[in-house]
Amino acid sequence: MIFGVIKPYPSPIISGRGVDVDFPMLAGCLALLGLGLVMITSASSEVAAVQSGNALYMMTRHLIYLVLGLGACITTMMIPVATWQRLGWLMLIGAFGLLFMVIVPGIGREVNGSMRWIGFGMFNVQPSEIAKVFVVIFLAGYLIRRQQEVRESWMGFFKPFIVLLPMAGLLLMEPDFGATVVMMGSAAAMLFLGGVGLFRFSLMVALAVGAVFVLVQAQPYRMARLITFTDPWSDQFGSGYQLTQALIAFGRGEWFGVGLGNSVQKQFYLPEAHTDFVFSVLAEELGVVGSLATVALFVFVSIRAMYIGMWAERAKQFFAAYTAYGLAFLWIGQFLINIGVNVGLLPTKGLTLPFLSYGGSSLIICCASLGLLLRIEWESRNNMGSEEAEFNESDFAEEPTHGRR
């Protein structure tokens, strides 16, 4: 089936002009991927040496994930945007199926008390990463089909939550509170851009805040995290341990860092140093300057993704526009939460840093999302609105004159 939806030509990587992609976006994400590989190599060396006897074990696995991610990016660029729109419902059903599977004993794999992975031999797949993207694609299609209803009626506003709330419930059963917040936040932002009135949007935000409060109260460990992060030093060897070690890493880094590979906190002081807290190790080794440069890269690719959505909207390719906005919000949500946790602005939450953290599912999905964004930009720039349109080499012989770059 996959070969039926891939169209190598025309595509951003095979066209009359050769490789024809949004190079600023591609360069920004490749810079993050390269930085991520370097930081994973550094942050995981001590843990990998003890666990496997090979200091480069996790770097090797991350490199395999990176190759698979780049393959997913290239493949996604060859799939017309109209195909994603047509398959939106199937993707939603697939997302529900994966989330059901992960909570089934014997299929789901438990790590650190959470059932978030499906095991395939040596590798784990995290369905929540896939589900978030599939929800964005489904919701983008809904906003196109029900645009008038969404803007003018309460029913059009509430219908998406008939799908979103059960999916959020499945995520909470894992439990994966961070993914739930990112998914629901991105959906809310897409609905707002889709034309939901300010009063209804404000009501949704109020209900969401109330739901978060109830969910935090429902689990003692969440309340402990919420209380501890405001003063982690009050229990620095208990619930505040992870955050205090992260803050020590930031303090040791000062302006220019202690040097690449010279982190002390990665030597079993800071838990999850190569996954959720890789930014803390980066801050220790590269300092404030390196941290701010990394944040600047994140800001650049996020804003660029929003611009890709805006360009698609100007080209009247609204499904592509909403999809681009949704993917941008997913990245922004994870950026803000992960970095906020690392610097102590938010309670500790297990959420990876896109493009940087160790983790196959997150890395591959981020690369696939990049490929979809590059496809959206290419189609909007070349005024390709339908996969049924016929194109040949002469259609792509001249450079575009939009001047967006």
Protein Blocks (a to p, Z undefined) as FASTA:
>chain_A
ZZmmpcfbgcfklcfklpaddfklmmmmmmmmmmmmmmmmmmmmmmmmmmnopaklmmmm
mmmmmmmmmmmmmmmmmpcfklmmmmmmmmmmmmmmmmmmmmpghjacceehiafbcceh
jbccdfklmmmmmmmmmmmmmmmmmmmmmmmpmklmmmmmmmmmmmmmmmmmmpcfklmm
mmmmmmmmmmmmnopafklmmmmmmmmmmmmmmmmmmpmklmmmmmmmmmmmlmmmlmmm
mmmmmmmmmmmnmmnonbehiafklnomaghklmmmmmmmmmmmnommlmmmmmmmmmmm
mmmmmmmmmmmmmnopaklmmmmmmmmmmmmmmmmmmmmmmnopaccdddddehkagcfk
lmmmmmmmmmmmmmmmmmmmnopabfkbccdfklmmpccfklpZZ
